[in-house]
Amino acid sequence: MAAARPPEQTDADRARAMGWVRAFGATLLLGVGLGVVALPWPYPLLSGVICLAALVLGVVALARLRRARAGRALRPALVAALVLAGVLSATSLTQAVFWDEYDRYGRCVRSALTEQAQDRCRAQLENALGDRLGVG
């Protein structure tokens, strides 16, 4: 009985797999970029949603690379980027749990004219989060 040979992978399979990797990278870059820009509330949540989409694209890309038997040297970097996407989406989307606190903070910062007023807004946010979490 002869062992079944795996089907040969074509250059088209490898190219499609790399297309998924590029889509993952571009989506993650967009999510990170939105995360570092100071946008008014609730737009920072968009970063988490985009990073979550990047996470899905990255898992598909990793599976496609493996199936196409391509990008062996790329896989560890892809896994590291997947971890980054997971952490960024979790930290960004955690703000949704504290919607009221961050909404009040956003309104406070928009009306703050001085650095001292912004510091007071930050302190109010920290106190509100601490009260909600039962810390302090």
N, C-alpha and C positions, 0 to 999 in steps of 0.2 A: 504494500500500500504506500503510495507516494504521498508525501506531505504536501498540503496545499500551499502554493506559493502566494504570497501577498500580491495584490495587483500593483503593477508598476505605477509610480506617481509621475504625473506629467508636469511639465513646466507651467502649464495653466493652473494646476492644483496649487503649486507653490506660489504662483502670482496671486491667486485668490486669497490664499492664507496671508500673504504679506499685505494685501489690501485691507484685511480685517485688522492687522496689526497697526497699519497707518490710521485707520478709522479710530481705533482705540486711543492711539497716541494723540490724535488731534482733539478728540473729545475730552480726554484727561487734561490736556493743555488748556482747553477752553474753561473747564471746570476750575482748575487751579487759578487761571487768570482772573476769573470772576471772583474767586475767593479772596484775592489779595487787593481787589479794588474796593474802595470804601463806597459802597452803594447804600442808599437808604433802605430801611426795613420795609418790606419783607424780601427784597431782592437777594440778600445773601443766601436765602434758602435755595435759590436757583443753582448756585454752585454745588450744593449737595445733591440735587436732583441730577445734574449733569454728570457729576462724579459717579453717581449710582448707575447711570446709563453707560458710562465708561467701564465700570466694573463688569457689566453684562457683556459689553463688546470685547473686553479683555479676556474673559473666560472663553468666549466663542473663538477668539483669535488663537488662544493657547491650544484649544482642541483642534482647530484647523491646522495649526503648525505641526502638531503631533501627528495628525492623520496624514499630512502631506510629507512627513518625514523631512521637514525643512526647519531651518533656523535654530539648530541645536544651541548655538552660542547665544542666541537671542532669548531663549527661554528663561534663564535666571533673571535677566533684566525685566522681562515681561512679568514674571512672578513678583518681583520687587515693586513694579509699578501697580500691579493689582492690589498689593497690600496698601500702597499709598492711596489708591482710589477708594479702598474700603475705609481706611482711617478718615480721609477727608470727607467722604459722604456721611459717615457716622457722626463726626464732630459738627459738621454743618447742619445736618438734619436734627441734631439734638436741640438746636435752637427752636425747632418747631414745638417741642415739648414745653418750652418756656416762652411761648408766643406772647402772652400778656406782658411779661417782664421786659422782653426785648422791644415790644411795641412801645411801651412807656419810655424806655431808654431812647428809642429812635426819635420820638416826639420831643423828648427833653433836649437831645443833642441838636435837633433842628432849630430849637428856640434859644439855644445857648450862644451868647455873643462873645463871651470871654473864655479864656482857658480855665479860669476858676469855675465858671459855670459848667464847662464840660467835665471837669474833675468831679463836681458835685453829681452830675448825671451818672458818671462811672461808679461813684460810691453808692448811689441809690440802686443801681443795677446790682452791684455786688451784694448789698444788703438784702435786696429782694430775692436774689438767687439763694443766698444763705438761709433766709427765712423759709423759702420753699423747700430747700433740701434738708432743713433741720440742722444746719451747721452754724456754729457760732452763737 
